[in-house]
Amino acid sequence: MALAPSEIPSARVCYQGRSRRPSEQPFPRGPQAGPSTGERAAVLGNGAVTRRRELEWAPDRRVEVVTEGGGSAVIILAHGAGAGQAHPFMAGMRRRLAAAGHTVVTFDYPYVAEGRRAPDRVATLLECHRRVVESVAADADAVVLGGKSMGGRLASHLAVEAAGLFFLGYPLVAVGKREPRDTAHLEDIEAPMLFVQGERDRLAPLDLLRPLVGSLPRATLVVMPEADHSFKVPKRTGIGEEQMRERLAAAVDRWLSGIL
């Protein structure tokens, strides 16, 4: 999903370790971040507790926010354009990162929560995403932003503080295109970044992605051999979807251990 320049807020990206402008404020505390209602908890088979709540991110507009795990740092993991947080990929990554000792938050963007297929305008997606971050940041020792494809790209445009940012399949080029999208905003991010990319990902050819990552002082690239944008690999590799998610979670967890 392309981010049109006119749809990207003008606020400077403000990550941990970078000073604020005088007009910039830290995360809203308490009710300013948006009221939550009806929190529910469930104990999974592995003993992990999953908590679900509704967040009113705008007047009369709500999305479900799911939290799993109990670490002092919070990972906010955003979904891609094609599926919401209930997709096995998102649920599996949340579960695995929580099992590694992290608190992991996922949520649905408004178009998913409201039963629509096409993503909302970028400004709407960013506002909802920001409200989710604000709703959990007050109680976190550190916040790490992450996302699958579109969700990661949107996270990189949020004007919020974060200890790190990771991308699970960064969409460097649009479907059917070869020319890379504008990535100038990534140069303003001083926090560590992790790019986890499939070797066969047509939305981020490695000959385009490697120079980009190499130009970012605190960026790391991890390549999943033979994987595509959805991190699926040929059957001949013998690697199933569950095994791939284990590898993805392990790569993110190793990176997190070096920044938190």
Residue, then its C-alpha position, 0 to 999 in steps of 0.5 A: m500500500a503506497l503512502a501518498p505524501s499528502e496523507i502522511p502527517s507533517a509531524r516529525v517522527c520522534y523516536q526514543g533518544r531523539s529530543r522533542r520539539p517544544s510543541e511535541q508532547p509525550f504519550p497522553r496518560g490515562p483516559q486521554a488515550g481513549p477509553s477502553t471497555g469490556e476487557r476479557a481474559a482467557v487462559l490458553g492451553n500453554g498457560a498464557v493469558t490473552r486479554r481482549r478489550e475494545l478501544e474507542w480510538a475515535p468518537d463511536r469508532r472502536v477496535e479490538v485490542v489483544t494483549e498477550g504476555g507479561g514483559s515490562a516492554v511492550i511490542i505493538l504488532a500491526h497487521g498487513a493490508g490483507a488480513g487482521q490480527a486473527h490471521p494465523f500469522m499474526a496470532g502465531m507471532r503474538r503467541r511466540l513473542a509472548a512465550a519468549g517473555h514479551t508483552v505483545v499487543t495486536f489490534d485491527y485497523p478500522y476497516v477490518a473491525e468494521g467488516r470492510r475489505a479495502p484499507d482506510r485512508v492512510a491518515t485514518l490508519l495512522e490515527c487508529h494506530r497512534r491511539v493504540v500505542e497511546s493506550v498502552a505506552a503509559d504502563a510500559d517501560a519501553v515500546v517497540l513497534g512492529g508490523k507485517s508489510m503495511g502495518g510495519r510501514l505505517a508504524s515507521h510513519l508514527a510520530v511517537e517514541a519507540a525503543g525499536l522498530f521491526f518490519l516483517g516484510y517491508p513493502l519497498v515497492a508496490v505490486g507489479k512495480r520495480e521503482p522503490r517507494d520513498t524511504a526518506h523518513l527512515e533516515d530520521i529514525e535513530a532507534p534500531m530497526l530490524f528488516v526481516q525479509g523473504e529472499r523471494d519477496r517481490l515487494a522488496p527485491l534484495d538488490l534494492l533493499r540491501p543498499l537501503v538497510g546499509s545506508l541506515p546506521r542502526a538497521t539490521l537485515v535478516v533474510m529468510p531463504e526462499a521465502d516470499h512476501s508472506f514468508k511461504v517457502p517451496k514445499r521442497t524445503g520441508i519448512g512448514e508455516e509453523q516452523m517459519r513463524e518459529r524462525l521469524a519469532a526467534a529472529v525478532d527475539r534475538w534482536l530485541s535482546g540486544i536493544l532492551 
